């Protein structure tokens, strides 16, 4: 009787081992391909924002305000007054040019303030519906942002925040007047801003207008003896500011700088730096969301090595986390660092490689 050919146990184990090796080799490549696709989609989101910003500028001859706030100035104090269109952020004004006209109209932006819209049940439901084109597919952020809440009311998350300037978000009354307003303004967006193309004297290809901020970053700096943790960067929100302050400094600043990070970022912290601000102080606790998670005021991304940025000319560039950054944030003086200069629209500096 003729014997039937068959695999021996050793041959079977060899085949299984070969398959396992092939899977181990191919899996990272598949993951990299998926991330490349997500990163490309994120880049396209920024390009669409660029088109929307340029379309807005073509219509109104200015970029949208960073956020709207009705105020009355008396001496060195800017007192907030009740205004119908208060607290809407720059991204809200782009909704009609982002194929979201129905949402914009439903919010009744202008006749109503953001606070009124957020407390209207039907509108709140619409504001809590994620907008995929405003969220980076690589980001681990949830569709609804509970950390940058509007007065404790959650709304949809945005992965993209506007450029407030080369220095940092700061409280009212600071001598340097941050975040920038009036003569101190050197970014694109701030309270009631109306920056025009002609105001970007450094050139639109040399000035950042919008960039990414991720949800969390690994390897947050911690105090000696404290376990490592993720830093909470909190991304941003689509519609506007999270709280309402009563008064501001006429020279700049906001009474609550935390609210501004919902829609704006600045040169307060280096790219992808989880917890190092201008003072270089490390957090003293492992508890998430501590004040020194400075990444919530800057730019960051889930992409390895940097973040994607929209420049004022509509192009999108990947900015390395190793780009030079000046940690001296105590004045409006020229920083002579590429990242800070990139955030300054009119410092007259020759921009280095980035």
Phi, psi and omega in degrees: 000130184283132179285140178277137178291141180205160176285141170277166179299321181295317179297319179297318178295324178296316179298315179299319179297319179296316179299318179298320179295317179297318178297317180297326180282323185277329185301313177300324179295320178295316179296320178295321178295320178295318179294322178299321178293318179295319180295321178296320177295321178297318178298319179295324176302316180293322177298320178295323175296322178298316177298318180297318179296318180291322176296319178299316181296322179298324182282315188251358180060028176196158171281158182295157176295149176302314170199155184262135177211121177278126186220162171231126182265130176223106183065237182264007184241136174253111182264134180286138174243161180289123182226144184295325187255021184299145165078354175295137181265171186302325184291329178301320183289347178269351185307318179298329180269003175249024180061034178236038182298322181298319179293316179301314180294322180295326178289340182057047183298132182108289176297332180240149176279165178298321181299318179295316180298319183289343179257008174261121191307312183295316179295319180299319177300321178291323181288342179264004176273118182301142175251106188301325183288352179249014179229129179289127181299336180280343185285139176278006183295143174289163180294331178246129187268111180269349183268321176260051185289150176274098183049048178074008176256119184282142176224176187296148183278145169239138177272001189234133182232150184277163182273113179271339179148179189276345181257242187214157172296132185211159182290162179296151175088354178294144183300330182274353174066045180261148356289158193297136168219163176056225184294340181274352186288127176227006175265213178247327186235136170199191181301120177055030181292157177211060183287135177252164178306319183295341179282345181270075188286343176284350181104137183293335178278355180246012185227125177283140178242325179214143177214175182277150163223127184274177181278314181214156174233143177283165171060046175297141176292136179227166178289161179302130178086359180259136181298149178291159181203172174274142175273138179269113180263337167075359181052215177220189176233160185285319200265326181164206188281154187272334183222172179239115176268160187267332181207154180228172175274137179295333181275356179134173179092164176228148181297333178227096183292341182296329183291330185293330183295348178296332183228349186231161174216170183206188178275020180302328186218149180293161181299132177057021179270114190292325187204045178231114179259196185294338180269354177068016183277132177276151177301151180256007181213154177271359180295128180300156174069027175288161186300331184274011169283075189293346181299341179287353177253356186238207181246140181196170180202165174278358180279141181295130168091357181165206179214160179266136185230139173268125176269164187292344177275359179097354179277158179242129180236150173267119183262122182292145175289351178265005178300143183297138185219131181268121182275356178277101185252027188265000180207172177269007181299154180304130186276334183055038173228139190302314184296315179297319179294327179295332180272351182258121186278347189213037180272350177074010182275147174282122185281129178281190180291140176209000000 
